[in-house]
């Protein structure tokens, strides 16, 4: 349990929980870390050992997210609120996750380390083929939603604009919020009204994407020919024969990056956070593209051109491995507490609405999987990254989906979906409004 015998973990957990419920949990990361570690470990183990959840729904990842969301949900009334976690502890976690930028810290580490750990030629070959897979997922999602919306009586135009497009738009901040402004200005409606229509779709699409990530991971273990593997063996691109040999990581390089060095990990931390800062600088001059996207582009360019010495690539990879193995559960707790609103999700549970959300996510899976296979990707891995990482809730959803699917190594491609794909959806929404409301 978090690298220690269960008896020691229980003792430490009692101390942390006592401080939490006595109102003595320190503010900032010094209080957030231990509480999120305790909650993440306990909920993760519950998910990993619960038969149906473990087999079909993503295991620990989904239980951590929704369990944490339940702990931070108000089950009382306006006059008498009731939370399972103390409100002060919930605020500490939310502030750590959002205000103190833990999500950005985590994603910066994963993007930098996973790209720097890739084979340079493989990165170049995969990137060229990835955007068609995204477009395939988006177009199929729109087609599925339009057909079902038309048949059900909900309306094809309404289903596309208020359910499909928000789901595929990259979450709240980069998706639903700007979309509500675009829709409001184009249709002469209050953006606040627009976003209240979109929020349940985004929330439900995110939840279904996480579940689908777990199901696709299960399918990949049954039909191994459809996937490039999971965990540290996760691969997006299908490569065979002499080409596969040419794109393999050099054994000497592999051994060097697996030999953990504490100083190198510190260097990797510095490089990852600097790339994040660089993305923010470029975003200041070109704000239409998210800073995450600029970070991905800058890291990919540096890797593709070989501008960083190999020893520093190893530093980034080692830091990425440390963060992924030790802090993923912590981050998932933050996602549950800060971003997952169970009441909004519950509001969306009408049969017609839920089915439209379902076919949107299904369309993203099918389209990205088919086009991915055509361009040379493993269909399951393409469906997860180019499909589900478009239909989830942006950066937080990427972590949750890839964790449920056991494919954290594919984070760079997930982030391309959320950031560059999300920007594409904003452009597409403007075009669709002109076409559908001429």
For each residue, the residues with C-beta under 8 A, 3 or more apart:
1: 4 5 6 9 41 45
2: 9 37 41
3:
4: 1 8 9 12
5: 1 8 9
6: 1 9 10
7: 10 11
8: 4 5 11 12
9: 1 2 4 5 6 12 13 41
10: 6 7 13 14
11: 7 8 14 15
12: 4 8 9 15 16 34 38
13: 9 10 16 17 38 42
14: 10 11 17 18
15: 11 12 18 19
16: 12 13 19 20 25 34 35 37 38
17: 13 14 20 21 35 38
18: 14 15 21 22
19: 15 16 22 24 25 26 31
20: 16 17 25 35 85 86 89
21: 17 18 86
22: 18 19
23: 86 88
24: 19
25: 16 19 20 31 35 86 88 89 92
26: 19 30 31
27: 30 31 92 95
28: 31 32 92 95 96 100
29: 32 33 96 100 102
30: 26 27 33 34
31: 19 25 26 27 28 34 35 89 92
32: 28 29 35 36 92 93 95 96 97 102
33: 29 30 36 37 96 330
34: 12 16 30 31 37 38
35: 16 17 20 25 31 32 38 39 89 92 93
36: 32 33 39 40 93 96 329 330 333 334
37: 2 16 33 34 40 41 329 330
38: 12 13 16 17 34 35 41 42
39: 35 36 42 43 64 67 68 71 333
40: 36 37 43 44 64 68 329 330 332 333
41: 1 2 9 37 38 44 45 329
42: 13 38 39 45 46
43: 39 40 46 47 60 63 64 67 68 333
44: 40 41 47 48 59 60 61 63 64 329 332
45: 1 41 42 48 49 60
46: 42 43 49 50 60 63 67
47: 43 44 50 53 54 58 59 60 61 62 63 64 67
48: 44 45 54 59 60
49: 45 46 54
50: 46 47 53 54 63
51: 54 55
52: 55 56 57
53: 47 50 56 57 58 59 62 63
54: 47 48 49 50 51 57 59
55: 51 52 218
56: 52 53 214 215 218
57: 52 53 54 62 211 214 215 404
58: 47 53 61 62 210 211 213 214 215 217 403 404 405
59: 44 47 48 53 54 62 63 214 404
60: 43 44 45 46 47 48 63 64 329
61: 44 47 58 64 65 210 214 332 400 403 404
62: 47 53 57 58 59 65 66 210 211 214 400 404
63: 43 44 46 47 50 53 59 60 66 67
64: 39 40 43 44 47 60 61 67 68 329 332 333 336
65: 61 62 68 69 210 332 335 336 340 400
66: 62 63 69 70 207 336 340 342
67: 39 43 46 47 63 64 70 71 336
68: 39 40 43 64 65 71 72 332 333 334 335 336 337 340
69: 65 66 72 73 336 337 340 341 342
70: 66 67 73 84 342
71: 39 67 68 83 84 85 90 336 337
72: 68 69 83 84 85 90 93 336 337
73: 69 70 83 84 341 342 343
74: 81 82 83
75: 82 83 84
76: 80 81 82 83
77: 80 81
78: 81
79:
80: 76 77
81: 74 76 77 78 87
82: 74 75 76
83: 71 72 73 74 75 76 86 87 90
84: 70 71 72 73 75
85: 20 71 72 89 90 337
86: 20 21 23 25 83 89 90
87: 81 83 90 91
88: 23 25 91 92
89: 20 25 31 35 85 86 92 93
90: 71 72 83 85 86 87 93 94 337
91: 87 88 94 95
92: 25 27 28 31 32 35 88 89 95 96
93: 32 35 36 72 89 90 96 97 333 334 337 338
94: 90 91 97 98 99 334 337 338
95: 27 28 32 91 92 98 99 100
96: 28 29 32 33 36 92 93 99 100 102 334
97: 32 93 94 100 102 103 331 334 335 337 338 339
98: 94 95 101 103 338
99: 94 95 96
100: 28 29 95 96 97
101: 98 104 105
102: 29 32 96 97 105 106 330 331 334
103: 97 98 106 107 331 334 335 395 396 399
104: 101 107 108 276
105: 101 102 108 109 273 276
106: 102 103 109 110 323 327 331 399
107: 103 104 110 111 292 395 398 399 411 415
108: 104 105 111 112 272 273 275 276 295
109: 105 106 112 113 268 269 272 319 320 323 324
110: 106 107 113 114 320 323 324 408 411
111: 107 108 114 115 272 275 292 295 296 299 411 412 415
112: 108 109 115 116 268 271 272 275 276 295 299 316 319 320
113: 109 110 116 117 268 272 316 317 318 319 320 321 323 324
114: 110 111 117 118 317 320 408 409 410 411 412
115: 111 112 118 123 296 299 300 303 412
116: 112 113 299 303 308 312 313 316 317 320
117: 113 114 257 313 316 317 320
118: 114 115 122 123 303 412
119: 122 123 247 248 249
120: 123 124 303 304 306
121: 124 125 246 247
122: 118 119 125 126 237 239 247
123: 115 118 119 120 126 127 300 303 304
124: 120 121 127 128 304
125: 121 122 128 129 237 247
126: 122 123 129 130 236 237 377 413
127: 123 124 130 300 416
128: 124 125
129: 125 126 132 133 237 375 376 377
130: 126 127 133 134 236 386 413 416
131: 134 135 420
132: 129 135 136 371 374 375
133: 129 130 136 137 368 371 372 375 377 382 385 386 387
134: 130 131 137 138 368 386 390 416 417 420 421 424
135: 131 132 138 139 371 424
136: 132 133 139 140 367 368 370 371 372 386
137: 133 134 140 141 168 363 364 365 366 367 368 371 383 386 387 390 391
138: 134 135 141 142 168 364 367 390 421 424 425 428
139: 135 136 142 143 367
140: 136 137 143 144 363 364 366 367 368 370
141: 137 138 144 145 164 167 168 360 361 363 364 367 390 391
142: 138 139 145 146 160 164 165 363
143: 139 140 146 147 363
144: 140 141 147 148 359 360 362 363 366
145: 141 142 148 149 156 159 160 163 164 356 359 360 363
146: 142 143 149 150 156 159 160 164
147: 143 144 150 151 156
148: 144 145 151 152 154 159 355 356 359
149: 145 146 152 154 155 156 157 158 159 160 163 356
150: 146 147 155 156 159
151: 147 148
152: 148 149 352 355 356
153:
154: 148 149 158 159 352 353 356
155: 149 150 158 159
156: 145 146 147 149 150 159 160
157: 149 160 161 436 437
158: 149 154 155 161 162 163
159: 145 146 148 149 150 154 155 156 162 163 164 356
160: 142 145 146 149 156 157 163 164 165 432 436
161: 157 158 164 165 183 429 432 433 436
162: 158 159 165 166 197 198 201
163: 145 149 158 159 160 166 167 201 353 356 357 360
164: 141 142 145 146 159 160 161 167 168 356 360 363
165: 142 160 161 162 168 169 179 425 428 429 432
166: 162 163 169 175 176 179 198 201 202 205
167: 141 163 164 201 202 205 357 360 361 391
168: 137 138 141 164 165 205 360 364 390 391 421 425
169: 165 166 174 175 176 179 202 422 425 426 429
170: 174 175 390 394 418 419 421 422 423 425
171: 174 175 176 202 206 392 393 394 395 396 397 418 422
172: 175 176 177 199 202 339 393 394
173: 177 394
174: 169 170 171 177 178 290 394 418 419 422
175: 166 169 170 171 172 178 179 202 394 422 425 426
176: 166 169 171 172 179 180 195 198 199 202
177: 172 173 174 180 181 195
178: 174 175 181 182 426
179: 165 166 169 175 176 182 183 194 198 425 426 429
180: 176 177 183 184 191 192 194 195 198
181: 177 178 184 185 191
182: 178 179 185 186 426 429 430 433
183: 161 179 180 186 187 189 191 194 429 433
184: 180 181 187 188 189 190 191 193 194
185: 181 182 188 191
186: 182 183 430 433 434 437
187: 183 184 433 437
188: 184 185
189: 183 184 193 194
190: 184 193 194
191: 180 181 183 184 185 194 195
192: 180 195 196
193: 184 189 190 196 197
194: 179 180 183 184 189 190 191 197 198
195: 176 177 180 191 192 198 199
196: 192 193 199
197: 162 193 194 200 201
198: 162 166 176 179 180 194 195 201 202
199: 172 176 195 196 202 203 344
200: 197 203 204 344 345 347 348 353
201: 162 163 166 167 197 198 204 205 348 353 357 360
202: 166 167 169 171 172 175 176 198 199 205 206 393
203: 199 200 206 207 340 341 344 345 348 393
204: 200 201 207 208 345 348 353 354 357
205: 166 167 168 201 202 208 209 357 360 361 391 392 393
206: 171 202 203 209 210 340 391 392 393 397 400
207: 66 203 204 210 211 340 345
208: 204 205 211 212 357 358 361 391
209: 205 206 212 213 361 388 389 391 392 397 401
210: 58 61 62 65 206 207 213 214 392 397 400 401 404
211: 57 58 62 207 208 214 215 404
212: 208 209 215 216 361 365 388 401
213: 58 209 210 216 217 384 388 400 401 402 403 404 405
214: 56 57 58 59 61 62 210 211 217 218 404 405
215: 56 57 58 211 212 218 219
216: 212 213 219 220 365 380 383 384 388 405
217: 58 213 214 220 221 230 404 405 406 407
218: 55 56 214 215 221 222
219: 215 216 222 223 226 380
220: 216 217 223 224 226 227 229 230 380 381
221: 217 218 224 230
222: 218 219
223: 219 220 226 227 380
224: 220 221 227
225:
226: 219 220 223 378 379 380
227: 220 223 224 230 378 379 380 381
228: 233 234 235 236 237 238 378 381
229: 220 233 234 235
230: 217 220 221 227 233 234 405 406 407
231: 234 406 407 409
232: 409
233: 228 229 230 409
234: 228 229 230 231 381 406 407 408 409 410
235: 228 229 239 378 381
236: 126 130 228 372 377 378 381 382 385 410 413
237: 122 125 126 129 228 376 377 378
238: 228 376 377 378
239: 122 235 243 244 247 376
240: 243 244
241: 244 245
242: 245 246
243: 239 240 246 247
244: 239 240 241 247 248
245: 241 242 248
246: 121 242 243
247: 119 121 122 125 239 243 244
248: 119 244 245
249: 119 253 254
250: 253 254
251: 254 255
252: 255 256
253: 249 250 256 257 310 314
254: 249 250 251 257 258
255: 251 252 258 259
256: 252 253 259 310 311 314
257: 117 253 254 313 314 317 318
258: 254 255
259: 255 256
260: 264 265 318
261: 264 265 318
262: 265 266
263: 266 267
264: 260 261 267 268 311 314 315 318 319
265: 260 261 262 268 269 315 318 319 322
266: 262 263 269 270 319
267: 263 264 270 271 312 315 319
268: 109 112 113 264 265 271 272 315 316 317 318 319 320
269: 109 265 266 272 273 319
270: 266 267 273 274
271: 112 267 268 274 275 308 312 315 316 319
272: 108 109 111 112 113 268 269 275 276 316 319 320
273: 105 108 269 270 276 277
274: 270 271 277 278
275: 108 111 112 271 272 278 279 295 298 299
276: 104 105 108 112 272 273 279 280 291 295
277: 273 274 280 281
278: 274 275 281 282 294 295 298
279: 275 276 282 283 291 292 293 294 295 296 298
280: 276 277 283 284 291 294
281: 277 278 284 285
282: 278 279 285 286 291 294 298
283: 279 280 286 287 289 290 291 294
284: 280 281 287
285: 281 282
286: 282 283 289 294
287: 283 284
288: 423
289: 283 286 293 294 419 420 423
290: 174 283 293 294 419 422 423
291: 276 279 280 282 283 294 295
292: 107 111 279 295 296 395 415 418 419
293: 279 289 290 296 297 415 416 419 420 423
294: 278 279 280 282 283 286 289 290 291 297 298
295: 108 111 112 275 276 278 279 291 292 298 299
296: 111 115 279 292 293 299 300 412 415 416 419 420
297: 293 294 300 301
298: 275 278 279 282 294 295 301 302
299: 111 112 115 116 275 295 296 302 303 412
300: 115 123 127 296 297 303 304 412
301: 297 298 304 305 307
302: 298 299 305 307 308
303: 115 116 118 120 123 299 300 306 308 313
304: 120 123 124 300 301
305: 301 302
306: 120 303
307: 301 302
308: 116 271 302 303 312 313
309: 312 313
310: 253 256 313 314
311: 256 264 314 315
312: 116 267 271 308 309 315 316
313: 116 117 257 303 308 309 310 316 317
314: 253 256 257 264 310 311 317 318
315: 264 265 267 268 271 311 312 318 319
316: 112 113 116 117 268 271 272 312 313 319 320
317: 113 114 116 117 257 268 313 314 320 321
318: 113 257 260 261 264 265 268 314 315 321 322
319: 109 112 113 264 265 266 267 268 269 271 272 315 316 322 323
320: 109 110 112 113 114 116 117 268 272 316 317 323 324
321: 113 317 318 324 325
322: 265 318 319 325 326
323: 106 109 110 113 319 320 326 327 328
324: 109 110 113 320 321 327 328 408
325: 321 322 328
326: 322 323 330
327: 106 323 324 330 331
328: 323 324 325 331 332 399 403 408
329: 36 37 40 41 44 60 64 332 333
330: 33 36 37 40 102 326 327 333 334
331: 97 102 103 106 327 328 334 335 399
332: 40 44 61 64 65 68 328 329 335 336 399 400 403
333: 36 39 40 43 64 68 93 329 330 336 337
334: 36 68 93 94 96 97 102 103 330 331 337 338 339
335: 65 68 97 103 331 332 338 339 340 396 399 400
336: 64 65 66 67 68 69 71 72 332 333 339 340
337: 68 69 71 72 85 90 93 94 97 333 334 340
338: 93 94 97 98 334 335
339: 97 172 334 335 336 393 396
340: 65 66 68 69 203 206 207 335 336 337 345
341: 69 73 203 344 345
342: 66 69 70 73 345 346
343: 73 346 347
344: 199 200 203 341 347 348
345: 200 203 204 207 340 341 342 348 349
346: 342 343 349
347: 200 343 344
348: 200 201 203 204 344 345 353 354 357
349: 345 346 353 354
350: 353 354
351: 354 355
352: 152 154 355 356
353: 154 163 200 201 204 348 349 350 356 357
354: 204 348 349 350 351 357 358
355: 148 152 351 352 358 359
356: 145 148 149 152 154 159 163 164 352 353 359 360
357: 163 167 201 204 205 208 348 353 354 360 361
358: 208 354 355 361 362
359: 144 145 148 355 356 362 363
360: 141 144 145 163 164 167 168 201 205 356 357 363 364 391
361: 141 167 205 208 209 212 357 358 364 365 388 391
362: 144 358 359 365 366
363: 137 140 141 142 143 144 145 164 359 360 366 367
364: 137 138 140 141 168 360 361 367 368 383 387 388 390 391
365: 137 212 216 361 362 368 369 383 387 388
366: 137 140 144 362 363 369 370 383 387
367: 136 137 138 139 140 141 363 364 370 371 387
368: 133 134 136 137 140 364 365 371 372 382 383 385 386 387 390
369: 365 366 372 373 379 380 382 383 387
370: 136 140 366 367 373 374 379
371: 132 133 135 136 137 367 368 374 375 382 386
372: 133 136 236 368 369 375 377 378 379 381 382 383 386
373: 369 370 376 377 378 379 382
374: 132 370 371
375: 129 132 133 371 372
376: 129 237 238 239 373
377: 126 129 133 236 237 238 372 373 381 382 386
378: 226 227 228 235 236 237 238 372 373 381 382
379: 226 227 369 370 372 373 382 383
380: 216 219 220 223 226 227 369 383 384
381: 220 227 228 234 235 236 372 377 378 384 385 407 410
382: 133 236 368 369 371 372 373 377 378 379 385 386 387
383: 137 216 364 365 366 368 369 372 379 380 386 387 388
384: 213 216 380 381 387 388 389 401 402 405 407 410
385: 133 236 368 381 382 388 389 407 410 413 414 417
386: 130 133 134 136 137 368 371 372 377 382 383 389 390 413 417 421
387: 133 137 364 365 366 367 368 369 382 383 384 390 391
388: 209 212 213 216 361 364 365 383 384 385 391 392 401 405
389: 209 384 385 386 392 397 398 401 402 413 414 415 417 418 421
390: 134 137 138 141 168 170 364 368 386 387 417 418 421 422 425
391: 137 141 167 168 205 206 208 209 360 361 364 387 388
392: 171 205 206 209 210 388 389 397 398 400 401 418
393: 171 172 202 203 205 206 339 396 397
394: 170 171 172 173 174 175 397 398 418 422
395: 103 107 171 292 398 399 415 418
396: 103 171 335 339 393 399 400
397: 171 206 209 210 389 392 393 394 400 401 418
398: 107 389 392 394 395 401 402 411 414 415 417 418
399: 103 106 107 328 331 332 335 395 396 402 403 408 411
400: 61 62 65 206 210 213 332 335 392 396 397 403 404
401: 209 210 212 213 384 388 389 392 397 398 404 405 414
402: 213 384 389 398 399 405 406 407 408 410 411 414
403: 58 61 213 328 332 399 400 406 408
404: 57 58 59 61 62 210 211 213 214 217 400 401
405: 58 213 214 216 217 230 384 388 401 402
406: 217 230 231 234 402 403
407: 217 230 231 234 381 384 385 402 410
408: 110 114 234 324 328 399 402 403 411
409: 114 231 232 233 234
410: 114 234 236 381 384 385 402 407 413 414
411: 107 110 111 114 398 399 402 408 414 415
412: 111 114 115 118 296 299 300 415 416
413: 126 130 236 385 386 389 410 416 417
414: 385 389 398 401 402 410 411 417 418
415: 107 111 292 293 296 389 395 398 411 412 418 419
416: 127 130 134 293 296 412 413 419 420 421
417: 134 385 386 389 390 398 413 414 420 421 422
418: 170 171 174 292 389 390 392 394 395 397 398 414 415 421 422
419: 170 174 289 290 292 293 296 415 416 422 423
420: 131 134 289 293 296 416 417 423 424
421: 134 138 168 170 386 389 390 416 417 418 424 425
422: 169 170 171 174 175 290 390 394 417 418 419 425 426
423: 170 288 289 290 293 419 420 426 427
424: 134 135 138 420 421 427 428
425: 138 165 168 169 170 175 179 390 421 422 428 429
426: 169 175 178 179 182 422 423 429 430
427: 423 424 430 431
428: 138 165 424 425 431 432
429: 161 165 169 179 182 183 425 426 432 433
430: 182 186 426 427 433 434
431: 427 428 434 435
432: 160 161 165 428 429 435 436
433: 161 182 183 186 187 429 430 436 437
434: 186 430 431 437 438
435: 431 432 438
436: 157 160 161 432 433
437: 157 186 187 433 434
438: 434 435
